[in-house]
């Protein structure tokens, strides 16, 4: 199964490549850059949400997609992109949000224009605010619609409206929508916020969470607006659609606290043919990048998923700061992040520009005042070259480039030996050569030093030890029962030594990580 150890490249279409110089990336731009994606070593493309749900009848009758921005391209452009990806032997996954639409969507427009429209039952409307629910921004989850003279529910900002998945007709439309894209060659879907599809039918108040909670959203126990038991039945129906096609997948991500809930996420995994093939948990996406925190998050995820199912490792998804910023803008630490991520069992998802070490964009002051705008800081355009427009667009970019990032361009890094891009390419190549790094058992090794993260990856045929030093100083390697003896096959600082460089490893440099192929006597 290709997805069990796939290396996925997550792209935001608006920020990857502009083909018509209007300042915003588009579908044709992605198609243009397939050679690069393949060259780095990715085998799958994941497109961040660009499509809103809609009816297949609308697509077939109009040749357009409901709610799809015209400046991103046409439906034919999307089909061409899918075909070009397959021509490059790349899988393609669409990220979809099926829990809500924008309030500009034709369904919502029809619902507010006519209370008797069938689309009225596609959303959740009330004459009065019925409960205490709050949205992810910590504000009331109900907004008044002047034309309809009713409140509508939104788990996110007021410019979106939650769909009413208790309506059977809506569920059938969604199933047909997935089938349309599967017929078009899409290899799978990454479904966001799958645990929010069904709301309590009585719209009861959420109880208060009396723990010490930083975010206002987490001051409620969200027992009535997410994780309802009926949600699993809806997901099983979507899985049944996907099961009709050979070798296609469903990935799910839950709306959850920042700390993540891997045990809950794992409950949305199917045993064989039901629910999700894979789940993404925020415990990895949001963890602090220290040795102890990463070890705790990784162990918890492995334990929750279990050995018979496949974990997903996504360190950033565009809704938080980029890896470099989370590492205090220390590139050596960002290299450790690459080493950690690409030596885990399961599916790996990298965010566009992560392979370049791109930092966050510097947003204008007015955007920094609002949480929703702040989330755009990780959406800076891709840096392709040092020329005008950085190879992204000759127009004014829709969001600023990362400040001073031209030196990190693809053009420069492909020519620079030892660049972080070259590091990613080498790690991916090494991973592809070594079954133990893709599918082997992962065993964490306890050390007395809080700055050290050490774990082994093993199959019956081969064993590797991965050592990461999160200290800005040299780290002496003093293990209890054995010497760290073997062949260094990778270092984040030293490059890749020639095969056969068998050593007794006594120390690591500041922020250095290494992969050591173990000798048999080391393993005993």
N, C-alpha and C positions, 0 to 999 in steps of 0.2 A: 504494500500500500504506500503510494508515493508520499502521502501526507504525514506519515509517522516520523520522518526525519527531514522534512522539507525546510529549505531556507527561503524565507518569504521576505519580499521587499515591499514595504507599505508605502504607498504614494498618495499624497494629496494632489489631485489633478490641477488644482488652482495654482500650485506653487512649483510644479516640476519642470515644465517646458511650455513656453508660449509659441504657437505656430503662426499666429497672425498679428503679432506685435500690438495687441490691445492692452498689454500689461498683466494679463491673467493667463495662467497655464490652461491647457485644454487637452482633449482626448487625442487630437492629432499630434500634439507634442509628445505625449507618452509613446505613441506609435513610433515616432521618429527616434526614440532613445532605446529601443529594444536591444540594439547591439551592445550598448553600455551595460544594461542590466545583466545580459548574458555573460559579458566579459568579466564582471566582478565575481560571478559564480552563483548568483541567485537562480532558483529554478521555479519560483512562483511569484506572481505579482498580486498584491492585495490593494485594491483601490478603496481609499477612505470614502465615507458616504458622499455620493454625488447624485444618487437616484432616490426619489421618493416613491413609495408604493403607488400603484395605479392599476387600472383595469386593462387587461389585454385587448379588450374590444376597442378601447380608446387608442391604444398603440396601433392596432391594425387599421382602424378607420381614418386616423389622422396622420399616421407616420411620425408622431411626436410622443414624447414622454411627459407625463403630468409632473409639473413642478421642476422640470430639468432646465437649468439656465442655458439659454441659447448660446452664450459666449463660451460654453464648454464644448460645444459641438453638436452634431446631429446624431440621430439613432444609427444612421449608416456609418458614421465615424466610429461609434462604439463597436459595431459589428466588424468593421475593418481592424480595429485594435485587437479584438479577440482572435481574429484569424491570424494577424501578424504575430501575436504572442505564441500561438500554437506552431506557426512556421519556425519560430525560434526555439521550439521545444520548451516553452514556458507555460505553466499552468496559470490560470487567472481566476481570482476570487473577488467577488463584489461584497463590500461592506454595506449592509442595509440596516436601516432603523425602521422596524415594522410597528413600533409602539406608538408613533405619532406622525403627524404631518405638519408642515408649516400652515399658518392661517391664510396663506396665499394659494394654497392647493385648491384645485377645482372642486374637490369634495367638500371642503370647509366652506368655500364660497357658496356652493349650492345649499348647504345646510343652513347658513345664516340668511340666505335670500328667501327661503321658503321652509317654514316649520313642518310642512306636510311632505317635504321631499324625503325620499328614502335615505338620503345622506344624513338626515338629522340623527338617525340611529347609529351612524358610523362614529359618532363622538359622544361625549358625556356632558350633557347640558342640564342645568338646574336653575329653578327660579330664584333660589336663595343659596348662599354658600352653605353647603350641608355639613361640613365637618372642619376639623382643624388641620387638614393636610397641608404640608408645605412642600415646595419644590426643591430641587437640588441647590438652588441659590439661597435657600433659607427664607424665601418669601412665600406668601399665600399661593397655593396651587390652583387658585380659581381667579379668573378675570372676567369682567363684564363685557358682553358683546352688544354694542348699542343697537345694531340693526335687529338683532333677534330678541333683545331685552331679556337675556338670560346669561348665566355664568357658564363658562366652559372650563374643563379641567386640563391642566398642563403640568406634567412632572418636571418640565424644564422652564424656559422663559416664556413670557406671554405670547411671543411670536410663533409658538408651536401649540398644537392641541393634541391631547392623547386620544387615540382611537379606542373604540368600544369593541373589544375582542369578544364580548359576549354575544355579539350579533353574528349568527351563523353565515349570513351572506358575505360579511367582511372576510371571514376566514376562508371561504371558497375563493374569493377574489385573490387573496394573498397566495393561496396554493397555485392558482392559475398563473399568477405573476412569477413565482419561482420557476414553474414549469416552462414559461416562455423563455427565460434566460438560460435554463438548462438546455432547452432545444437549440438555443443560439450558441452553445458551446462553452458556457461558463462552467468552471470546474468546481465551484462551491460558493458558499456564502458565509460571511462573518456577520452574525446577527447581534446587534448591540442591545443591551438592556432587556434581555429576554425574560427576566423575572418580573417585568412591569406590565406584561400584556394584559393580565386580568386584574381588575380591582374588586374589592368587596362589593357584593350586590346591594348591600344595605348602606354603603358609604359611611361606615362607622368611623368614629374618631380613632386616630392612632394614640396609643398610650404614651405617656412621657417617659423618656429615658433619663433617669435621675443620676446616671454616672457623670463624671467630669468629662464633658465632650466639648471639643474646640469648635467644630462646625455646627451651626444652628440646625442644619438638616439632620444631623445625627442625634439631636436632642429628642427626637421621637423614635419610638420603635415602629418601624414601618411594616406592621403586620397586616394592614388592611389595604395598602396601595402597592404592595409587591409580594412576591413569593406565595401567591395563592395556589392552592393545590390544583385548581383547574388549569393553571398555566401549563402544566406538564402534558395534559391531554392535547392542548393546542400545538405544542411543540412536537408531539408524536405524529400529528397529522402532517406537519411540515416535513418531518423526517421521512414519512411514507412517500411523499412526493420525490424527495431526493433519492430514495432507495430504488425508484423505478429506472434510474440511470446508472450506468456502470461507473464505478470509481469516482463518485462525486461526494462532497463532504459538507457538513454543517459545523461551523464553529460558533460557539455562543459566548457572550460576555454579559455578566450580570451588573446591574446597578447595585453598588454596595458601598460601605464605608471606605474611606481612603486606605485603611489598614488591610482591606481585603477580607474575604471569607472563603478560603479554599475548600473547606469541608462542605459549605453550602454550594459552591460552584460545582464541586464534584457530583453533587446530587442531581445535577442537570445532565450528566453524562449517561449515554445509553449503555446497557450491558452488551447488547449485540446489535439490534436494529432499531432501537427506540431512542428518542431525544437526540442529544448532540454527539457527534463524533469526538469533538474537542471542546474544552472550555478555557477561557482566558481569565485569570484572577488578578485583581488589582494589588494583591500582596507583593507581587514581583514588580509590577509597573510602578508602584509608589514607594518601594522600600528605600530607606536611606542607604547610601552606598558606603557602608563600612563592613568590615569582615564579619562582625558578630551579627549585624542585622541581615546581611545577605544569607549567611549560613542558616539563621533561624527561619527566614522566609522560604528558602529552598527546601529545607528539611520538611517543613510543614506542607509545602505543596506536593512534594514527592509522596509523603505519607497519605495525604488526602486523595491523590489521584490513584495511587497503587501501582504495582508493578505490571499489571496486565493492561493498563490503559496509558494513554500518551499525554504527557504534560505539554504546555505551550509556554514559551519564554519570550515575553514581550516587555522590554525594559521601558519603552516610552511609546506613546501612541498619538502624540500631538496635542493632547489636552493638558499636558504639564510641560515643564521646562525640558529642553533637550538634555541628553546625557552629559555633554560637556559642562553645562551649567550646574547640573546636579552634582558633578564632580568638582565643583569649585573652580571651574575653568582650568583645571590641571590636566593637560593632555595625557600625561602618563597614567592618571587614574582612569581616563576614558579608555585607554588601551586595556587596562585591567577589566573594564566592563565588557569589552569585546571578547577577551579571553574567557571570562566567566560564561558569558552567554553562549558562545559557540562551542563550549565543551560540556553542554548539558544534553541529557537524553530528551528527544522529542522534537517538536516543531519549533523553529526559531523565527521570530518576526523582527526584522530591522526596519527602522523608520528612515525614510529618504533623508540623505545628508548625514545620517549617523556614521556612515562609512567614511565621511570626509572630516569628521570631528567638528561639524558646524555648531556654532553657538546659537542662542536665542537671538531673535531680531530685537532691535531697540525700537519700541513702539512710541508714537507720539504721546504727549502728556495726557491728552483727553482720553486715549484708549486705556491708559494705565489706571484710570479712575474706576473702570468698570470690570467686574470679574469676567464677564463674557468676552470683553475685548482683550483682557489680559491673557486669556487662553490662546490668543492668536500669536503669542510670542514665539511659539515653536513652528510657525507656519511660514517662516521666511523662505524666499525662492531658492531653488537649487543654484549652486555656483558652478557653472560649466567651464568658464574661461575667465581670463583677466581682462578681456576686451570690453568694449562698451556694452552695457546691459548684462555683463557677466555671462553672456551666452544664453541667458534666460529669455530676454525680450528686449526689443529696441524701444518699447513703450514704457511709460511710467509704471513700475510694478504696483500691483494692488496692495502690497504690504512691503515694508522696507526690507532690504537685504540685511543680513547680519553684518554688524559694523566690522570693517577691516577683514572680511572673510575672503577677499579675492585671492589671498595667498593660499587658501585652502581649496582652490578650484580643482575640478577633475583634471583639467589640462595640466596643471602644475604637478599634482600628486601622482599622475600616471608616469611622469618622468623622474620623480624624486624617489630614490632608493630609501627605503625605511619609512616612507610616509604612512600615515594611519590608513589611507586607502590601500596601500600595498600590504599593510598588516592584515586588514580584513580579507583581502584576496588570498593571502597565504594561509590564514586560519581556515577559510572555507575549503581551500584545496586540501589541507591536512585533514580536516574533518571528513571530507568525502573519501579519503584514502583509508581512514581508520574506523572500522566498524565499532570499536569500543567507545569512541568518542560520540558516536551517533546513537547507539542502542545498548551500550553496556550498562551494567549495574553501577550506580553512583553510591560511594561510601564516604561519608565525611569523617575526617581524622581530627580528633581533638588535639589542640595544642594549648600550651599555657600562655601564649602570647595573644592578646586581643587584636593585634594588627595582622595576624596571619590567618588566611583561609586556605585549607588544604583538603583535598578530596581525591579519591581514586576512581577511575573508570575502567571497568574490567569486563572482558568476555573470557571464555575458556581458552582462546587463542592468544590474547594480548592483554596487557595491563599498562595503564598510564597513571601517573600522579601529577596533579595540577597544584601548583603552589603560587599563591598570590600574596604579595607583601603590600599592605595598605599603609605602611609607615613611610614617612619622608626620609628615613634614615636606612642605612644598611641593616639587614636582618640576619642574625646568626641562626642557623638551622640546627637546633638541638632537640632531636626526637628521642623518645624514651628507649625504644627497643631495637632500632636499626638505623643504619646509615641511609641517607637519601642517595642511593647509588643507581645509576642507569645512564641512559643516553638522552641528553637534552635535545629535543626535536623542535622546540620553539621557545623563544623568549620575546617578551614585549619590548625589551630594550636592546638586546644584543643582535637581533635578527635571528635567522635560522642557521645554526651551525651545520657543518657537513655531517652526513650520517656517519655513525661510528665514533662520535666524540663521547666516549664513555667516561663518566666522571663520578666522583663523590662530591655532591653538591653541598657546600659548607655555608654559603651565604647568598642572599639575594640583594640586589641593588635597591635603592629607593623606588618605591612604587613599581617594582618589577614583578612580572608573572612568568612562570615557565611551565612547559609541558615536558615531563620526563617519562620516557619509555623505560619501564622497570625491568631490571634483571631478575631472574628467577630467585636468586638468593635474597634480594630485597623484599620479595613478597612473602617469604617464609616467616 
